[in-house]
């Protein structure tokens, strides 16, 4: 006698979307993730390095949502084209992170504002971090 094998053993009475929910991105508690302030400093430094042309945008893909990644690809391309048109070499003075302010509206979610400065310019960055699948992911990013 053969017993049929079920790929996903859903609980009795579970909805048809049980498998979709099971395999969908899973939220992660902040307690199970690295410190948000350290991650924020590192990811913002990485973003500035991408825009300066000293880091490949693909290196940030794992840490960003698809929407944020696509916007970084566009901004990096525009920054590279602008440097090329003006004949400006790749900058050596990447922005220095001056301050990081975090607010947690829910467990596993942080909203951060960062102030960064280079020799000639100070910039503000706002981002949203969400704990997803055991790591922080940037789900919103604004550079001012």
Phi and psi in degrees as a GROMACS rama.xvg file:
@    title "Ramachandran Plot"
@    xaxis  label "Phi"
@    yaxis  label "Psi"
@TYPE xy
-105.183  137.683  UNK-2
-102.382  129.759  UNK-3
-62.4096  140.407  UNK-4
-97.4771  125.987  UNK-5
-97.9084  130.249  UNK-6
-65.0131  -45.5935  UNK-7
-121.425  115.927  UNK-8
-82.1622  96.2506  UNK-9
-88.0466  148.472  UNK-10
-60.4534  152.167  UNK-11
-58.9298  131.032  UNK-12
82.3072  7.06709  UNK-13
-70.5522  151.402  UNK-14
-71.0176  160.368  UNK-15
-62.1348  -21.3957  UNK-16
-85.2067  9.05664  UNK-17
-55.9063  -46.5426  UNK-18
-63.9369  -39.9199  UNK-19
-62.669  -43.1342  UNK-20
-65.6655  -38.5461  UNK-21
-65.051  -40.6048  UNK-22
-94.3429  -4.02556  UNK-23
-70.9013  162.594  UNK-24
-54.8928  135.384  UNK-25
-103.793  133.254  UNK-26
-68.423  146.65  UNK-27
-124.069  135.293  UNK-28
-67.8112  146.647  UNK-29
-60.9824  -28.4419  UNK-30
-65.5537  -23.0748  UNK-31
-97.8606  8.59395  UNK-32
-119.498  162.456  UNK-33
-62.6097  165.453  UNK-34
-58.0128  131.508  UNK-35
-65.751  -35.2051  UNK-36
-67.5749  -39.3353  UNK-37
-67.0576  -44.8957  UNK-38
-60.6793  -42.9967  UNK-39
-60.1967  -46.9752  UNK-40
-58.3483  -45.0482  UNK-41
-68.0086  -42.3732  UNK-42
-70.9103  -37.7253  UNK-43
-66.4459  -41.2039  UNK-44
-59.5762  -42.4207  UNK-45
-62.5957  -39.8991  UNK-46
-62.2353  -45.8421  UNK-47
-63.6519  -36.5398  UNK-48
-66.3088  -38.0033  UNK-49
-63.0504  -47.022  UNK-50
-66.6962  -28.4986  UNK-51
-79.9011  -14.6331  UNK-52
89.3932  14.1852  UNK-53
-102.908  -1.72118  UNK-54
-139.521  144.266  UNK-55
-79.3612  137.686  UNK-56
-62.3219  -27.429  UNK-57
-60.0399  -25.0193  UNK-58
-69.0134  -16.3349  UNK-59
-100.782  -3.66087  UNK-60
-57.2516  -41.3197  UNK-61
-63.0644  -25.2975  UNK-62
-104.14  4.80563  UNK-63
-127.993  156.019  UNK-64
-72.6774  166.99  UNK-65
-61.551  -40.4002  UNK-66
-64.3269  -44.8849  UNK-67
-64.9657  -41.7851  UNK-68
-60.1106  -46.4153  UNK-69
-60.9301  -41.3624  UNK-70
-67.3256  -34.6347  UNK-71
-66.2729  -38.897  UNK-72
-60.3111  -45.5912  UNK-73
-64.6225  -47.0272  UNK-74
-64.4398  -40.0038  UNK-75
-64.1647  -40.0616  UNK-76
-64.6238  -44.0429  UNK-77
-64.6756  -40.6049  UNK-78
-64.3498  -40.1444  UNK-79
-65.5074  -43.7182  UNK-80
-63.3254  -40.5713  UNK-81
-65.5844  -42.4166  UNK-82
-62.0639  -41.7452  UNK-83
-65.1709  -43.929  UNK-84
-64.5978  -34.4712  UNK-85
-90.1852  -7.58864  UNK-86
70.5956  28.3028  UNK-87
-89.8051  129.665  UNK-88
-70.9756  167.044  UNK-89
-60.2351  127.683  UNK-90
-65.5417  146.71  UNK-91
-97.148  -20.6074  UNK-92
-100.126  84.7216  UNK-93
-68.828  148.251  UNK-94
-56.2336  139.761  UNK-95
-95.6232  130.283  UNK-96
-73.0756  119.4  UNK-97
-93.5226  -43.7872  UNK-98
-150.668  151.468  UNK-99
-132.634  126.426  UNK-100
-121.527  128.393  UNK-101
-117.801  145.595  UNK-102
-137.513  133.68  UNK-103
-112.678  101.675  UNK-104
-75.5521  -18.2599  UNK-105
-158.379  162.276  UNK-106
-62.9134  131.703  UNK-107
81.0662  11.1717  UNK-108
-134.313  131.789  UNK-109
-132.24  142.46  UNK-110
-112.859  131.007  UNK-111
-127.5  146.577  UNK-112
-122.766  137.325  UNK-113
-129.628  137.233  UNK-114
-110.426  129.07  UNK-115
-133.851  146.953  UNK-116
-135.599  141.246  UNK-117
-114.819  -176.286  UNK-118
-55.7418  -46.6556  UNK-119
-104.864  -5.58508  UNK-120
-149.798  141.704  UNK-121
-113.768  137.26  UNK-122
-128.892  154.202  UNK-123
-113.749  142.923  UNK-124
-130.272  133.993  UNK-125
-119.242  135.232  UNK-126
-148.116  158.111  UNK-127
-118.422  128  UNK-128
-108.533  137.781  UNK-129
-131.489  136.233  UNK-130
-78.2966  111.396  UNK-131
-134.942  127.815  UNK-132
53.3151  40.0576  UNK-133
81.6853  13.6532  UNK-134
-150.591  158.882  UNK-135
-73.7805  141.759  UNK-136
-133.26  136.484  UNK-137
-83.5114  116.068  UNK-138
-104.361  -10.4235  UNK-139
-150.953  140.972  UNK-140
-148.005  129.334  UNK-141
-133.479  125.94  UNK-142
-108.84  126.203  UNK-143
